[in-house]
Amino acid sequence: MSIYWSDYVKSNCRQNYSYFASSEFLKNAYHFTALFTIPLSIFTFYVIVRVTPRKMKNMKIPMLIAHAWTTNLDLMITVNVTPVIFFPSAAGLPSGLLGSIGFNAKWLAYFGQVSIITFFLMLTFYMEESDQLELRQIVLKRIPCPTIDFYDKNAIVLLKGGELLPFLSISGGLSIIVIQSLFFASHTIYHLNVVKNAHISEATKTLQRKFLSYVAMQVMIPWTALVCPILYSLYADSNNYYNQALNNISMLLMACHGLMSTLCTLFIMKPYRDFVKSIIMGSGEPDRKQLWATSVVKSQASMLGSVA
C-alpha cells in the first residue's frame, strides 16, 4: 500500500495490531463469504419463482423484490465496495471492485447506505465538497494511532461529528421504518385474529397466519446481522473506543446478512424447505399443489374437533 495522505506519522503502536485488524483479513473474509452467498442467492431466486404455491402467488413479486435488495446489499459489501470502517469515526476505505476501477469513495459510501435504506435527505450532503485534510485531523484526535489502512489514498472521512443533516436523515429514516413496520404488523395481526370475514375460510386464515410467522422470522433473523454492528458503532462513538479488529468483525457480521436471509428464505418456509430437501435427498421435485396440504388438513381437523 502506498502512503498518500500527508498527515501520516510513523509510530510503533501499529506493531501491536494483529492480522484481524488488517484490511487484508477483512477482504479475504468478504470474498470467502461471497463464494457461498452469491450461488445461494441465485438459487433462491429460482426457488421463489419455481416453488411459490398458487395460494401465495400475490407474495411472489414482493419476495423477489426483497430478495433482490438483499442480494444487492450482499454484493455491495462483499464484492463491490468491501468497506473497511474506522469506528468510532465516520471514516472508511473502499477496497472492492468498484473502488479499484476508479469510483469516487464518497459515492461508494452513499451507494452502500442506499443498499440498506434509502437516505434521500443525505444526497445533498454527499454533493458538498469537504476538506479531507481538515476532517482527518479531527479523526486523528479521536484515533491517535489508526491502522496503516487509514492512510491509503482511497480512505475517506465523511463526517467530523455533530452534523445536523445526517442526524435528521438517519433518525427520520429509522422512524419511518419503525412506524411502517408497527402499523402494517398490527394491521395484519388484527385482521387475521380479530376481524371476521365471511369471504375467507378459517383454513385460509390459518395459512395466512403461518405465512406471517414465516415472514416475521425471515425478516428479524437477518436484521440482527445489521443491528449488532450499528449498536457497536454507537457504543464506539459514545465512548471514543477504537478497536480495528472488532471493527472488522462487526463489518463481517453485516456481510453475513445476505447468507442469513437466504437460508431463512429457503428453510423457514415449508414449500421452499420441502423443495430443497427433495433436491438434497434426490427424491425428485415434490408436488407443488400438495406443499401446503398438511397445514390445510390440520386446520380443518381442528375446526371439526372444535365444532364437535
VEXDREN-2710 file (C-alpha; in Angstrom, 1 decimal):
% VEXDREN-2710
k/r/px/py/pz
1/MET/0.0/0.0/0.0
2/SER/1.3/3.4/-0.9
3/ILE/1.1/6.2/1.7
4/TYR/-0.9/9.1/0.2
5/TRP/-2.0/11.4/2.9
6/SER/0.4/14.0/4.3
7/ASP/-0.8/13.5/7.9
8/TYR/0.9/10.2/8.1
9/VAL/3.0/9.9/11.3
10/LYS/5.4/7.0/11.9
11/SER/4.6/5.1/15.1
12/ASN/5.5/1.9/16.8
13/CYS/2.0/1.5/18.1
14/ARG/0.9/-0.1/14.9
15/GLN/3.1/-3.1/15.6
16/ASN/0.6/-4.1/18.3
17/TYR/-2.2/-4.7/15.7
18/SER/-3.0/-8.3/14.9
19/TYR/-3.8/-9.8/11.4
20/PHE/-7.5/-9.5/12.3
21/ALA/-7.1/-5.7/12.4
22/SER/-5.8/-5.5/8.8
23/SER/-7.7/-4.9/5.6
24/GLU/-6.2/-8.0/4.1
25/PHE/-8.0/-10.2/6.6
26/LEU/-11.3/-8.4/6.0
27/LYS/-11.1/-8.5/2.2
28/ASN/-10.3/-12.3/2.3
29/ALA/-13.2/-12.9/4.7
30/TYR/-15.6/-10.8/2.5
31/HIS/-14.6/-12.8/-0.6
32/PHE/-14.8/-16.1/1.1
33/THR/-18.3/-15.2/2.3
34/ALA/-19.3/-14.3/-1.3
35/LEU/-18.3/-17.8/-2.5
36/PHE/-21.3/-19.1/-0.6
37/THR/-23.8/-16.2/-0.7
38/ILE/-23.8/-15.5/-4.4
39/PRO/-24.6/-19.0/-5.6
40/LEU/-27.2/-19.4/-2.8
41/SER/-28.8/-16.1/-3.8
42/ILE/-29.1/-17.1/-7.4
43/PHE/-30.6/-20.5/-6.3
44/THR/-33.1/-18.7/-4.1
45/PHE/-34.4/-16.6/-7.0
46/TYR/-35.1/-19.8/-8.8
47/VAL/-36.8/-21.4/-5.8
48/ILE/-39.1/-18.3/-5.3
49/VAL/-40.1/-18.3/-9.0
50/ARG/-40.4/-22.1/-9.3
51/VAL/-41.9/-23.2/-6.0
52/THR/-44.1/-20.5/-4.5
53/PRO/-47.6/-22.1/-4.2
54/ARG/-50.5/-20.6/-6.1
55/LYS/-52.2/-19.8/-2.8
56/MET/-49.4/-17.4/-2.1
57/LYS/-48.9/-16.0/-5.6
58/ASN/-49.6/-12.5/-4.5
59/MET/-46.4/-12.7/-2.4
60/LYS/-44.1/-13.8/-5.2
61/ILE/-43.3/-10.3/-6.5
62/PRO/-42.7/-8.7/-3.1
63/MET/-40.5/-11.7/-2.1
64/LEU/-38.5/-11.3/-5.3
65/ILE/-38.0/-7.6/-4.7
66/ALA/-37.0/-8.2/-1.1
67/HIS/-34.5/-10.8/-2.1
68/ALA/-33.1/-8.6/-4.9
69/TRP/-32.4/-5.8/-2.3
70/THR/-30.8/-8.4/0.0
71/THR/-28.6/-9.7/-2.9
72/ASN/-27.7/-6.1/-3.8
73/LEU/-26.6/-5.4/-0.2
74/ASP/-24.6/-8.6/-0.1
75/LEU/-22.8/-7.8/-3.4
76/MET/-22.1/-4.2/-2.3
77/ILE/-20.4/-5.4/1.0
78/THR/-18.6/-8.5/-0.2
79/VAL/-17.6/-7.6/-3.7
80/ASN/-18.3/-4.1/-5.0
81/VAL/-17.3/-1.9/-2.0
82/THR/-15.7/-4.3/0.7
83/PRO/-15.6/-1.4/3.2
84/VAL/-13.0/-1.1/6.0
85/ILE/-14.6/1.1/8.6
86/PHE/-12.7/3.1/11.3
87/PHE/-15.1/3.3/14.2
88/PRO/-15.6/5.5/16.2
89/SER/-15.2/7.9/13.3
90/ALA/-17.3/8.1/10.2
91/ALA/-14.3/7.2/8.0
92/GLY/-13.7/4.2/5.8
93/LEU/-11.7/2.6/3.0
94/PRO/-13.5/1.1/0.0
95/SER/-11.3/-1.8/-1.2
96/GLY/-13.6/-3.6/-3.5
97/LEU/-14.2/-3.9/-7.3
98/LEU/-15.8/-0.5/-7.8
99/GLY/-13.1/1.3/-5.9
100/SER/-10.4/-0.4/-7.9
101/ILE/-11.8/0.8/-11.2
102/GLY/-11.9/4.4/-10.1
103/PHE/-15.3/5.1/-8.5
104/ASN/-15.3/8.0/-6.1
105/ALA/-15.0/6.8/-2.4
106/LYS/-17.7/9.2/-1.2
107/TRP/-20.3/7.9/-3.7
108/LEU/-19.4/4.4/-2.9
109/ALA/-20.3/5.1/0.7
110/TYR/-23.6/6.6/-0.4
111/PHE/-24.4/3.6/-2.6
112/GLY/-23.7/1.3/0.4
113/GLN/-26.2/3.3/2.6
114/VAL/-28.8/3.2/-0.1
115/SER/-28.4/-0.6/-0.2
116/ILE/-29.5/-0.7/3.5
117/ILE/-32.1/2.1/3.5
118/THR/-32.7/4.9/1.1
119/PHE/-31.4/8.2/2.7
120/PHE/-32.6/10.7/0.2
121/LEU/-32.1/13.5/2.7
122/MET/-28.3/12.8/2.8
123/LEU/-27.9/13.2/-1.0
124/THR/-27.3/16.9/-0.7
125/PHE/-24.6/16.2/2.0
126/TYR/-22.8/13.9/-0.3
127/MET/-22.8/16.5/-3.1
128/GLU/-21.0/19.0/-0.9
129/GLU/-17.2/19.3/-1.2
130/SER/-15.2/18.7/2.0
131/ASP/-11.7/19.4/3.1
132/GLN/-10.4/15.9/3.7
133/LEU/-7.2/17.0/5.5
134/GLU/-9.2/19.1/8.0
135/LEU/-11.6/16.2/8.6
136/ARG/-8.7/13.7/9.0
137/GLN/-7.1/15.9/11.7
138/ILE/-10.4/15.7/13.7
139/VAL/-10.4/11.9/13.3
140/LEU/-6.8/11.6/14.4
141/LYS/-7.7/13.4/17.7
142/ARG/-10.2/10.5/18.4
143/ILE/-8.0/7.8/16.9
144/PRO/-4.3/8.8/17.6
145/CYS/-3.0/5.6/16.2
146/PRO/-5.1/4.1/13.4
147/THR/-4.0/1.2/11.3
148/ILE/-1.9/1.8/8.2
149/ASP/-5.0/1.4/6.0
150/PHE/-6.2/4.8/7.2
151/TYR/-3.5/6.5/5.1
152/ASP/-4.5/4.7/1.9
153/LYS/-5.2/7.1/-0.9
154/ASN/-8.8/5.9/-1.2
155/ALA/-9.6/6.3/2.5
156/ILE/-12.2/9.0/3.2
157/VAL/-13.7/10.8/6.1
158/LEU/-17.4/11.5/5.8
159/LEU/-18.3/13.3/9.0
160/LYS/-16.4/15.4/11.6
161/GLY/-19.2/14.8/14.1
162/GLY/-22.3/16.8/15.1
163/GLU/-23.6/17.5/11.6
164/LEU/-27.4/18.1/11.7
165/LEU/-28.4/16.9/8.3
166/PRO/-27.1/13.3/8.6
167/PHE/-28.6/13.1/12.1
168/LEU/-32.0/14.1/10.8
169/SER/-31.7/11.8/7.9
170/ILE/-30.8/8.7/9.9
171/SER/-33.4/9.5/12.6
172/GLY/-36.1/10.2/10.1
173/GLY/-35.3/7.1/8.0
174/LEU/-35.3/4.8/11.1
175/SER/-38.5/6.4/12.4
176/ILE/-40.3/5.8/9.1
177/ILE/-39.2/2.1/9.1
178/VAL/-40.3/1.5/12.7
179/ILE/-43.6/3.3/12.2
180/GLN/-44.4/1.5/9.0
181/SER/-43.4/-1.9/10.4
182/LEU/-45.5/-1.4/13.5
183/PHE/-48.5/-0.2/11.5
184/PHE/-48.6/-3.0/8.9
185/ALA/-47.8/-5.7/11.5
186/SER/-50.5/-4.6/13.9
187/HIS/-53.0/-4.1/11.0
188/THR/-52.3/-7.6/9.6
189/ILE/-52.4/-9.3/13.0
190/TYR/-55.7/-7.5/13.9
191/HIS/-57.4/-8.6/10.7
192/LEU/-56.1/-12.2/10.9
193/ASN/-57.2/-12.7/14.6
194/VAL/-60.0/-10.3/15.4
195/VAL/-61.9/-9.3/12.2
196/LYS/-64.3/-12.0/11.0
197/ASN/-64.5/-12.2/7.2
198/ALA/-67.2/-14.4/5.6
199/HIS/-65.3/-14.5/2.3
200/ILE/-62.2/-16.1/3.8
201/SER/-62.3/-19.6/5.3
202/GLU/-60.6/-20.4/8.6
203/ALA/-58.2/-22.8/6.7
204/THR/-57.0/-19.9/4.5
205/LYS/-56.6/-17.6/7.5
206/THR/-54.6/-20.3/9.2
207/LEU/-52.3/-20.4/6.2
208/GLN/-52.0/-16.7/6.3
209/ARG/-51.1/-16.7/10.0
210/LYS/-48.5/-19.3/9.4
211/PHE/-47.1/-17.3/6.5
212/LEU/-47.0/-14.2/8.6
213/SER/-44.9/-16.0/11.2
214/TYR/-42.6/-17.2/8.5
215/VAL/-42.1/-13.7/7.2
216/ALA/-41.5/-12.3/10.7
217/MET/-38.7/-14.8/11.3
218/GLN/-37.4/-14.3/7.8
219/VAL/-37.0/-10.6/8.5
220/MET/-35.9/-10.5/12.1
221/ILE/-33.1/-13.1/12.0
222/PRO/-31.1/-11.5/9.2
223/TRP/-31.6/-8.0/10.6
224/THR/-29.6/-9.0/13.7
225/ALA/-26.6/-9.0/11.3
226/LEU/-27.2/-5.3/10.7
227/VAL/-28.4/-4.2/14.1
228/CYS/-25.4/-5.6/16.0
229/PRO/-22.8/-3.7/14.1
230/ILE/-24.9/-0.5/14.3
231/LEU/-25.2/-0.8/18.0
232/TYR/-21.4/-1.4/18.3
233/SER/-20.7/1.7/16.2
234/LEU/-22.9/3.7/18.5
235/TYR/-21.1/2.4/21.6
236/ALA/-17.7/3.1/20.0
237/ASP/-18.8/6.6/19.1
238/SER/-20.2/7.5/22.5
239/ASN/-17.0/6.1/24.3
240/ASN/-14.4/7.0/21.7
241/TYR/-13.4/3.4/21.6
242/TYR/-11.2/2.2/18.8
243/ASN/-10.5/-1.4/18.1
244/GLN/-9.9/-2.2/14.4
245/ALA/-10.2/-6.0/14.9
246/LEU/-13.7/-5.5/16.4
247/ASN/-14.5/-3.1/13.6
248/ASN/-13.6/-5.7/11.0
249/ILE/-15.5/-8.4/12.8
250/SER/-18.6/-6.2/13.0
251/MET/-18.5/-5.5/9.3
252/LEU/-18.0/-9.2/8.6
253/LEU/-21.1/-9.9/10.6
254/MET/-23.0/-7.3/8.5
255/ALA/-21.7/-9.1/5.4
256/CYS/-23.4/-12.3/6.7
257/HIS/-26.8/-10.6/6.3
258/GLY/-27.3/-12.0/2.8
259/LEU/-26.3/-15.5/3.8
260/MET/-28.7/-15.5/6.8
261/SER/-31.5/-14.0/4.8
262/THR/-31.1/-16.6/2.0
263/LEU/-31.0/-19.5/4.5
264/CYS/-34.1/-18.2/6.3
265/THR/-36.0/-17.9/2.9
266/LEU/-35.0/-21.5/2.0
267/PHE/-35.6/-23.3/5.3
268/ILE/-38.2/-21.4/7.3
269/MET/-41.0/-21.5/4.7
270/LYS/-42.3/-25.1/4.3
271/PRO/-42.7/-25.2/0.5
272/TYR/-39.1/-24.0/-0.1
273/ARG/-37.8/-26.2/2.7
274/ASP/-39.5/-29.3/1.1
275/PHE/-38.2/-28.4/-2.3
276/VAL/-34.6/-28.0/-1.0
277/LYS/-34.9/-31.2/1.0
278/SER/-36.1/-33.1/-2.1
279/ILE/-33.0/-31.9/-4.0
280/ILE/-30.6/-32.9/-1.2
281/MET/-32.2/-36.3/-0.8
282/GLY/-32.5/-36.9/-4.5
283/SER/-36.2/-37.8/-4.2
284/GLY/-37.4/-35.7/-7.1
285/GLU/-39.4/-32.4/-7.1
286/PRO/-42.4/-32.5/-4.7
287/ASP/-45.9/-31.8/-6.0
288/ARG/-46.3/-28.0/-5.6
289/LYS/-50.1/-28.4/-5.2
290/GLN/-49.5/-30.5/-2.0
291/LEU/-46.9/-28.4/-0.4
292/TRP/-49.5/-26.7/1.9
293/ALA/-51.8/-29.7/2.1
294/THR/-50.6/-30.8/5.6
295/SER/-51.4/-27.3/7.1
296/VAL/-54.8/-27.2/5.5
297/VAL/-55.8/-30.7/6.7
298/LYS/-54.6/-30.0/10.2
299/SER/-56.5/-26.7/10.3
300/GLN/-59.7/-28.3/9.0
301/ALA/-59.4/-31.1/11.5
302/SER/-59.0/-28.7/14.4
303/MET/-62.1/-26.9/13.2
304/LEU/-64.2/-30.0/13.1
305/GLY/-63.0/-31.0/16.5
306/SER/-64.0/-27.6/18.0
307/VAL/-67.4/-27.9/16.4
308/ALA/-67.9/-31.4/17.7
END
